[in-house]
């Protein structure tokens, strides 16, 4: 079982890895709150997934990348998690945060934001912060409960999920679960992660990983910048 990244082309998935579609569900204010409508996508043995964003047969590659000179150059370090990891902690909680992996699925922006919730320190705030970290498809966020000596990381089966983001009303990244090996074009493997998100719009600046560019039209960027009170979403 592995995902092979091809030069300026699709992801080749081998080993009959189950493929699904699923929606990041939002509340009435457009905040990401969970997942819904998970459905199996027919796929057998080996299949190819589009990473240029132009296929007319998504999520599969239909060769469209050849028609417009798709530049799929991998720019991410093979150790992106390890190298971008920072920590934020209180006496009860430690948040591991590898910001370079952020896919803008936005769970951590709700209820004042995950860091403020951790700072608040009350049991309800910590409960919400843990849910936010656990929901993050990219694996950017992980909470360690120092008192209970446990983390928010879930055990995932090996599967690939094509995400749709209801709150932003757009296609999302490819969610890779369960430590599926990801092999770069150069034959070297990326850090083996329990959860991570791959770009499938072709616009990420951290290829092969998603960096949230799939939804960032200028209008959407302004709307969410105001909503999250952010100066810069880059
Ligand atoms: S990568 Fe082949 S159509 Fe997108």
py3Dmol code that shows the C-alpha trace and the ligand (Angstrom):
import py3Dmol

protein = """\
ATOM      1  CA  UNK A   1       0.000   0.000   0.000  1.00  0.00           C
ATOM      2  CA  UNK A   2       1.400   3.375  -0.960  1.00  0.00           C
ATOM      3  CA  UNK A   3       0.785   6.669  -2.706  1.00  0.00           C
ATOM      4  CA  UNK A   4       3.358   7.474  -5.380  1.00  0.00           C
ATOM      5  CA  UNK A   5       3.726  11.083  -6.535  1.00  0.00           C
ATOM      6  CA  UNK A   6       4.494  11.308 -10.232  1.00  0.00           C
ATOM      7  CA  UNK A   7       6.398  14.112 -11.926  1.00  0.00           C
ATOM      8  CA  UNK A   8       3.905  16.858 -12.857  1.00  0.00           C
ATOM      9  CA  UNK A   9       1.191  14.214 -12.816  1.00  0.00           C
ATOM     10  CA  UNK A  10      -1.235  12.372 -10.555  1.00  0.00           C
ATOM     11  CA  UNK A  11      -0.927  10.348  -7.381  1.00  0.00           C
ATOM     12  CA  UNK A  12      -0.733   6.643  -8.149  1.00  0.00           C
ATOM     13  CA  UNK A  13      -2.393   4.689  -5.356  1.00  0.00           C
ATOM     14  CA  UNK A  14      -1.533   1.007  -5.054  1.00  0.00           C
ATOM     15  CA  UNK A  15      -2.664  -1.722  -2.676  1.00  0.00           C
ATOM     16  CA  UNK A  16      -6.443  -1.417  -2.926  1.00  0.00           C
ATOM     17  CA  UNK A  17      -6.598   1.395  -0.388  1.00  0.00           C
ATOM     18  CA  UNK A  18     -10.275   2.179   0.315  1.00  0.00           C
ATOM     19  CA  UNK A  19     -11.403   5.500  -1.174  1.00  0.00           C
ATOM     20  CA  UNK A  20     -14.203   7.694   0.211  1.00  0.00           C
ATOM     21  CA  UNK A  21     -15.736  11.123  -0.157  1.00  0.00           C
ATOM     22  CA  UNK A  22     -16.733  13.075   2.957  1.00  0.00           C
ATOM     23  CA  UNK A  23     -17.896  16.577   3.824  1.00  0.00           C
ATOM     24  CA  UNK A  24     -16.466  18.873   6.486  1.00  0.00           C
ATOM     25  CA  UNK A  25     -19.743  19.907   8.098  1.00  0.00           C
ATOM     26  CA  UNK A  26     -20.395  23.427   9.333  1.00  0.00           C
ATOM     27  CA  UNK A  27     -22.856  25.046  11.736  1.00  0.00           C
ATOM     28  CA  UNK A  28     -25.257  27.851  10.813  1.00  0.00           C
ATOM     29  CA  UNK A  29     -22.432  30.397  11.077  1.00  0.00           C
ATOM     30  CA  UNK A  30     -20.228  28.469   8.655  1.00  0.00           C
ATOM     31  CA  UNK A  31     -17.854  27.161  11.357  1.00  0.00           C
ATOM     32  CA  UNK A  32     -16.362  23.712  10.746  1.00  0.00           C
ATOM     33  CA  UNK A  33     -17.778  21.392  13.385  1.00  0.00           C
ATOM     34  CA  UNK A  34     -17.352  17.794  12.202  1.00  0.00           C
ATOM     35  CA  UNK A  35     -17.767  15.429   9.288  1.00  0.00           C
ATOM     36  CA  UNK A  36     -20.779  14.035   7.425  1.00  0.00           C
ATOM     37  CA  UNK A  37     -21.945  12.145   4.356  1.00  0.00           C
ATOM     38  CA  UNK A  38     -19.073   9.705   4.119  1.00  0.00           C
ATOM     39  CA  UNK A  39     -19.500   7.565   1.006  1.00  0.00           C
ATOM     40  CA  UNK A  40     -17.415   4.868  -0.630  1.00  0.00           C
ATOM     41  CA  UNK A  41     -16.044   5.637  -4.075  1.00  0.00           C
ATOM     42  CA  UNK A  42     -15.640   2.699  -6.452  1.00  0.00           C
ATOM     43  CA  UNK A  43     -11.944   1.961  -6.886  1.00  0.00           C
ATOM     44  CA  UNK A  44     -10.012  -1.227  -7.413  1.00  0.00           C
ATOM     45  CA  UNK A  45      -6.392  -2.256  -6.940  1.00  0.00           C
ATOM     46  CA  UNK A  46      -4.406   0.602  -8.411  1.00  0.00           C
ATOM     47  CA  UNK A  47      -5.942   3.963  -9.240  1.00  0.00           C
ATOM     48  CA  UNK A  48      -4.713   7.473 -10.039  1.00  0.00           C
ATOM     49  CA  UNK A  49      -5.930  10.581  -8.232  1.00  0.00           C
ATOM     50  CA  UNK A  50      -5.847  14.027  -9.825  1.00  0.00           C
ATOM     51  CA  UNK A  51      -3.493  16.528  -8.179  1.00  0.00           C
ATOM     52  CA  UNK A  52      -3.634  19.279 -10.807  1.00  0.00           C
ATOM     53  CA  UNK A  53      -7.287  20.188 -10.162  1.00  0.00           C
ATOM     54  CA  UNK A  54      -8.283  20.067 -13.838  1.00  0.00           C
ATOM     55  CA  UNK A  55      -9.615  16.543 -14.291  1.00  0.00           C
ATOM     56  CA  UNK A  56     -13.154  16.202 -15.582  1.00  0.00           C
ATOM     57  CA  UNK A  57     -13.389  12.864 -13.820  1.00  0.00           C
ATOM     58  CA  UNK A  58     -12.481  13.872 -10.247  1.00  0.00           C
ATOM     59  CA  UNK A  59     -11.181  12.557  -8.016  1.00  0.00           C
ATOM     60  CA  UNK A  60      -9.451  10.473 -10.685  1.00  0.00           C
ATOM     61  CA  UNK A  61      -6.870  11.707 -13.188  1.00  0.00           C
ATOM     62  CA  UNK A  62      -8.101  11.898 -16.785  1.00  0.00           C
ATOM     63  CA  UNK A  63      -4.828  13.110 -18.321  1.00  0.00           C
ATOM     64  CA  UNK A  64      -5.814  16.793 -18.274  1.00  0.00           C
ATOM     65  CA  UNK A  65      -2.538  17.686 -16.510  1.00  0.00           C
ATOM     66  CA  UNK A  66      -0.781  17.069 -19.837  1.00  0.00           C
ATOM     67  CA  UNK A  67      -2.816  19.710 -21.650  1.00  0.00           C
ATOM     68  CA  UNK A  68      -1.772  22.725 -19.611  1.00  0.00           C
ATOM     69  CA  UNK A  69       1.758  22.049 -18.425  1.00  0.00           C
ATOM     70  CA  UNK A  70       0.905  21.344 -14.797  1.00  0.00           C
ATOM     71  CA  UNK A  71       3.864  22.157 -12.535  1.00  0.00           C
ATOM     72  CA  UNK A  72       3.585  19.692  -9.678  1.00  0.00           C
ATOM     73  CA  UNK A  73       7.076  20.227  -8.308  1.00  0.00           C
ATOM     74  CA  UNK A  74       7.345  18.958  -4.750  1.00  0.00           C
ATOM     75  CA  UNK A  75       8.690  21.721  -2.552  1.00  0.00           C
ATOM     76  CA  UNK A  76       7.942  20.368   0.910  1.00  0.00           C
ATOM     77  CA  UNK A  77      10.659  18.944   3.097  1.00  0.00           C
ATOM     78  CA  UNK A  78      10.347  15.199   3.580  1.00  0.00           C
ATOM     79  CA  UNK A  79      10.187  16.012   7.320  1.00  0.00           C
ATOM     80  CA  UNK A  80       7.706  18.878   7.232  1.00  0.00           C
ATOM     81  CA  UNK A  81       6.033  17.911  10.533  1.00  0.00           C
ATOM     82  CA  UNK A  82       9.230  17.495  12.464  1.00  0.00           C
ATOM     83  CA  UNK A  83      10.784  20.655  11.066  1.00  0.00           C
ATOM     84  CA  UNK A  84       7.809  22.978  11.537  1.00  0.00           C
ATOM     85  CA  UNK A  85       6.697  21.694  14.932  1.00  0.00           C
ATOM     86  CA  UNK A  86       6.215  24.272  17.675  1.00  0.00           C
ATOM     87  CA  UNK A  87       4.655  23.825  21.094  1.00  0.00           C
ATOM     88  CA  UNK A  88       2.343  25.909  23.228  1.00  0.00           C
ATOM     89  CA  UNK A  89       1.634  24.871  26.772  1.00  0.00           C
ATOM     90  CA  UNK A  90      -0.028  25.531  30.055  1.00  0.00           C
ATOM     91  CA  UNK A  91       0.437  23.533  33.241  1.00  0.00           C
ATOM     92  CA  UNK A  92      -2.321  21.094  32.093  1.00  0.00           C
ATOM     93  CA  UNK A  93      -2.048  20.925  28.314  1.00  0.00           C
ATOM     94  CA  UNK A  94       0.574  20.922  25.600  1.00  0.00           C
ATOM     95  CA  UNK A  95      -0.394  21.779  22.031  1.00  0.00           C
ATOM     96  CA  UNK A  96       1.891  20.458  19.287  1.00  0.00           C
ATOM     97  CA  UNK A  97       1.431  22.648  16.233  1.00  0.00           C
ATOM     98  CA  UNK A  98       3.077  22.033  12.856  1.00  0.00           C
ATOM     99  CA  UNK A  99       1.708  25.130  11.139  1.00  0.00           C
ATOM    100  CA  UNK A 100       3.216  24.312   7.735  1.00  0.00           C
ATOM    101  CA  UNK A 101       0.757  21.441   7.442  1.00  0.00           C
ATOM    102  CA  UNK A 102      -2.319  23.655   7.848  1.00  0.00           C
ATOM    103  CA  UNK A 103      -5.035  22.875   5.267  1.00  0.00           C
ATOM    104  CA  UNK A 104      -7.451  25.629   6.422  1.00  0.00           C
ATOM    105  CA  UNK A 105     -10.145  23.179   7.401  1.00  0.00           C
ATOM    106  CA  UNK A 106     -10.657  25.720  10.184  1.00  0.00           C
ATOM    107  CA  UNK A 107     -11.811  23.603  13.116  1.00  0.00           C
ATOM    108  CA  UNK A 108      -9.312  25.383  15.371  1.00  0.00           C
ATOM    109  CA  UNK A 109     -10.708  28.867  14.636  1.00  0.00           C
ATOM    110  CA  UNK A 110     -14.018  28.352  16.440  1.00  0.00           C
ATOM    111  CA  UNK A 111     -14.870  29.402  19.998  1.00  0.00           C
ATOM    112  CA  UNK A 112     -12.109  32.035  20.215  1.00  0.00           C
ATOM    113  CA  UNK A 113      -9.517  29.706  18.726  1.00  0.00           C
ATOM    114  CA  UNK A 114      -7.699  26.685  20.089  1.00  0.00           C
ATOM    115  CA  UNK A 115      -4.909  28.555  21.877  1.00  0.00           C
ATOM    116  CA  UNK A 116      -7.332  30.820  23.740  1.00  0.00           C
ATOM    117  CA  UNK A 117      -9.391  27.800  24.742  1.00  0.00           C
ATOM    118  CA  UNK A 118      -6.289  26.132  26.152  1.00  0.00           C
ATOM    119  CA  UNK A 119      -5.389  29.319  27.993  1.00  0.00           C
ATOM    120  CA  UNK A 120      -8.893  29.500  29.466  1.00  0.00           C
ATOM    121  CA  UNK A 121      -8.136  26.148  31.093  1.00  0.00           C
ATOM    122  CA  UNK A 122     -11.662  25.247  32.263  1.00  0.00           C
ATOM    123  CA  UNK A 123     -12.922  21.752  31.495  1.00  0.00           C
ATOM    124  CA  UNK A 124     -15.427  22.836  28.812  1.00  0.00           C
ATOM    125  CA  UNK A 125     -12.803  24.914  26.974  1.00  0.00           C
ATOM    126  CA  UNK A 126     -10.284  22.054  27.114  1.00  0.00           C
ATOM    127  CA  UNK A 127     -12.916  19.608  25.848  1.00  0.00           C
ATOM    128  CA  UNK A 128     -13.620  21.811  22.809  1.00  0.00           C
ATOM    129  CA  UNK A 129      -9.903  22.368  22.164  1.00  0.00           C
ATOM    130  CA  UNK A 130      -9.307  18.601  22.182  1.00  0.00           C
ATOM    131  CA  UNK A 131     -12.144  18.060  19.701  1.00  0.00           C
ATOM    132  CA  UNK A 132     -10.707  20.734  17.436  1.00  0.00           C
ATOM    133  CA  UNK A 133      -7.232  19.181  17.462  1.00  0.00           C
ATOM    134  CA  UNK A 134      -8.615  15.696  16.857  1.00  0.00           C
ATOM    135  CA  UNK A 135     -10.766  16.874  13.933  1.00  0.00           C
ATOM    136  CA  UNK A 136      -7.912  18.565  12.053  1.00  0.00           C
ATOM    137  CA  UNK A 137      -7.469  16.393   8.917  1.00  0.00           C
ATOM    138  CA  UNK A 138      -3.967  17.675   8.209  1.00  0.00           C
ATOM    139  CA  UNK A 139      -2.525  16.427  11.481  1.00  0.00           C
ATOM    140  CA  UNK A 140      -1.199  19.905  12.197  1.00  0.00           C
ATOM    141  CA  UNK A 141      -2.561  19.878  15.735  1.00  0.00           C
ATOM    142  CA  UNK A 142      -2.147  17.449  18.590  1.00  0.00           C
ATOM    143  CA  UNK A 143      -3.050  18.002  22.231  1.00  0.00           C
ATOM    144  CA  UNK A 144      -1.298  16.250  25.070  1.00  0.00           C
ATOM    145  CA  UNK A 145      -3.159  16.140  28.359  1.00  0.00           C
ATOM    146  CA  UNK A 146      -0.328  16.319  30.867  1.00  0.00           C
ATOM    147  CA  UNK A 147      -2.463  15.218  33.809  1.00  0.00           C
ATOM    148  CA  UNK A 148      -4.036  12.212  32.076  1.00  0.00           C
ATOM    149  CA  UNK A 149      -0.847  11.509  30.117  1.00  0.00           C
ATOM    150  CA  UNK A 150      -2.796  10.958  26.884  1.00  0.00           C
ATOM    151  CA  UNK A 151      -3.083  12.623  23.500  1.00  0.00           C
ATOM    152  CA  UNK A 152      -5.989  13.439  21.205  1.00  0.00           C
ATOM    153  CA  UNK A 153      -4.606  11.313  18.362  1.00  0.00           C
ATOM    154  CA  UNK A 154      -7.089   8.699  17.099  1.00  0.00           C
ATOM    155  CA  UNK A 155      -6.184   5.373  15.563  1.00  0.00           C
ATOM    156  CA  UNK A 156      -7.083   5.494  11.888  1.00  0.00           C
ATOM    157  CA  UNK A 157      -7.592   2.665   9.420  1.00  0.00           C
ATOM    158  CA  UNK A 158      -5.689   3.038   6.160  1.00  0.00           C
ATOM    159  CA  UNK A 159      -8.024   4.974   3.880  1.00  0.00           C
ATOM    160  CA  UNK A 160      -8.097   7.946   1.543  1.00  0.00           C
ATOM    161  CA  UNK A 161     -10.869  10.525   1.791  1.00  0.00           C
ATOM    162  CA  UNK A 162     -11.738  13.176  -0.786  1.00  0.00           C
ATOM    163  CA  UNK A 163     -12.927  16.154   1.260  1.00  0.00           C
ATOM    164  CA  UNK A 164     -15.543  18.778   0.493  1.00  0.00           C
ATOM    165  CA  UNK A 165     -15.718  21.870   2.734  1.00  0.00           C
ATOM    166  CA  UNK A 166     -19.324  22.878   3.396  1.00  0.00           C
ATOM    167  CA  UNK A 167     -18.458  26.101   5.249  1.00  0.00           C
ATOM    168  CA  UNK A 168     -16.390  27.449   2.371  1.00  0.00           C
ATOM    169  CA  UNK A 169     -18.493  25.686  -0.276  1.00  0.00           C
ATOM    170  CA  UNK A 170     -15.513  24.274  -2.125  1.00  0.00           C
ATOM    171  CA  UNK A 171     -13.567  21.111  -2.771  1.00  0.00           C
ATOM    172  CA  UNK A 172     -11.032  20.298  -0.093  1.00  0.00           C
ATOM    173  CA  UNK A 173      -7.825  18.270  -0.031  1.00  0.00           C
ATOM    174  CA  UNK A 174      -7.143  14.537  -0.076  1.00  0.00           C
ATOM    175  CA  UNK A 175      -7.153  13.241   3.481  1.00  0.00           C
ATOM    176  CA  UNK A 176      -4.679  10.390   3.927  1.00  0.00           C
ATOM    177  CA  UNK A 177      -5.239   8.332   7.065  1.00  0.00           C
ATOM    178  CA  UNK A 178      -3.523   5.483   8.845  1.00  0.00           C
ATOM    179  CA  UNK A 179       0.176   5.952   8.018  1.00  0.00           C
ATOM    180  CA  UNK A 180      -0.096   5.174   4.319  1.00  0.00           C
ATOM    181  CA  UNK A 181       3.424   5.583   2.884  1.00  0.00           C
ATOM    182  CA  UNK A 182       3.782   8.567   0.536  1.00  0.00           C
ATOM    183  CA  UNK A 183       6.638   8.292  -1.947  1.00  0.00           C
ATOM    184  CA  UNK A 184       8.008  11.375  -3.659  1.00  0.00           C
ATOM    185  CA  UNK A 185       8.900  11.589  -7.312  1.00  0.00           C
ATOM    186  CA  UNK A 186      12.544  11.092  -6.288  1.00  0.00           C
ATOM    187  CA  UNK A 187      11.772   7.714  -4.695  1.00  0.00           C
ATOM    188  CA  UNK A 188      12.214   8.957  -1.131  1.00  0.00           C
ATOM    189  CA  UNK A 189       9.361   8.693   1.344  1.00  0.00           C
ATOM    190  CA  UNK A 190       7.803  11.460   3.413  1.00  0.00           C
ATOM    191  CA  UNK A 191       7.403  11.173   7.171  1.00  0.00           C
ATOM    192  CA  UNK A 192       4.868   8.471   7.814  1.00  0.00           C
ATOM    193  CA  UNK A 193       1.876  10.254   9.336  1.00  0.00           C
ATOM    194  CA  UNK A 194      -1.336   8.994  10.901  1.00  0.00           C
ATOM    195  CA  UNK A 195      -3.199  11.844   9.154  1.00  0.00           C
ATOM    196  CA  UNK A 196      -2.105  14.321   6.535  1.00  0.00           C
ATOM    197  CA  UNK A 197      -3.693  16.209   3.642  1.00  0.00           C
ATOM    198  CA  UNK A 198      -2.470  16.234   0.047  1.00  0.00           C
ATOM    199  CA  UNK A 199      -3.121  19.003  -2.485  1.00  0.00           C
ATOM    200  CA  UNK A 200      -5.603  18.195  -5.238  1.00  0.00           C
ATOM    201  CA  UNK A 201      -6.218  21.669  -6.667  1.00  0.00           C
ATOM    202  CA  UNK A 202      -2.679  22.117  -7.981  1.00  0.00           C
ATOM    203  CA  UNK A 203      -2.232  25.496  -6.257  1.00  0.00           C
ATOM    204  CA  UNK A 204      -0.479  24.622  -3.005  1.00  0.00           C
ATOM    205  CA  UNK A 205       2.859  26.239  -2.271  1.00  0.00           C
ATOM    206  CA  UNK A 206       3.772  23.257  -0.074  1.00  0.00           C
ATOM    207  CA  UNK A 207       3.273  20.495  -2.601  1.00  0.00           C
ATOM    208  CA  UNK A 208       2.571  17.679  -2.245  1.00  0.00           C
ATOM    209  CA  UNK A 209       0.713  18.833   0.874  1.00  0.00           C
ATOM    210  CA  UNK A 210      -2.348  21.054   1.014  1.00  0.00           C
ATOM    211  CA  UNK A 211      -1.792  24.615   2.235  1.00  0.00           C
ATOM    212  CA  UNK A 212      -5.393  25.840   1.964  1.00  0.00           C
ATOM    213  CA  UNK A 213      -5.046  27.514  -1.432  1.00  0.00           C
ATOM    214  CA  UNK A 214      -8.057  25.589  -2.794  1.00  0.00           C
ATOM    215  CA  UNK A 215     -10.538  28.118  -1.371  1.00  0.00           C
ATOM    216  CA  UNK A 216      -8.565  31.346  -1.431  1.00  0.00           C
ATOM    217  CA  UNK A 217     -10.203  33.621  -3.931  1.00  0.00           C
ATOM    218  CA  UNK A 218      -9.675  37.294  -2.895  1.00  0.00           C
ATOM    219  CA  UNK A 219     -13.348  37.575  -1.849  1.00  0.00           C
ATOM    220  CA  UNK A 220     -13.238  34.492   0.344  1.00  0.00           C
ATOM    221  CA  UNK A 221      -9.920  35.512   1.835  1.00  0.00           C
ATOM    222  CA  UNK A 222     -11.288  38.898   2.918  1.00  0.00           C
ATOM    223  CA  UNK A 223     -14.430  37.353   4.331  1.00  0.00           C
ATOM    224  CA  UNK A 224     -12.545  34.855   6.482  1.00  0.00           C
ATOM    225  CA  UNK A 225      -9.817  37.300   7.447  1.00  0.00           C
ATOM    226  CA  UNK A 226     -12.500  39.468   9.030  1.00  0.00           C
ATOM    227  CA  UNK A 227     -14.318  36.520  10.547  1.00  0.00           C
ATOM    228  CA  UNK A 228     -11.185  35.135  12.197  1.00  0.00           C
ATOM    229  CA  UNK A 229      -9.738  38.558  12.925  1.00  0.00           C
ATOM    230  CA  UNK A 230      -6.533  37.677  11.084  1.00  0.00           C
ATOM    231  CA  UNK A 231      -4.157  40.086   9.400  1.00  0.00           C
ATOM    232  CA  UNK A 232      -2.571  37.518   7.112  1.00  0.00           C
ATOM    233  CA  UNK A 233      -3.800  34.102   6.088  1.00  0.00           C
ATOM    234  CA  UNK A 234      -0.618  33.073   4.274  1.00  0.00           C
TER     235      UNK A 234
END
"""
ligand_1 = """\
4
LIG
S -3.281 15.130 -12.335
Fe -4.021 14.193 -14.143
S -5.859 15.308 -14.563
Fe -5.096 16.253 -12.753
"""
view = py3Dmol.view(width=600, height=400)
view.addModel(protein, "pdb")
view.setStyle({"model": 0}, {"cartoon": {"style": "trace"}})
view.addModel(ligand_1, "xyz")
view.setStyle({"model": 1}, {"stick": {}})
view.zoomTo()
view.show()
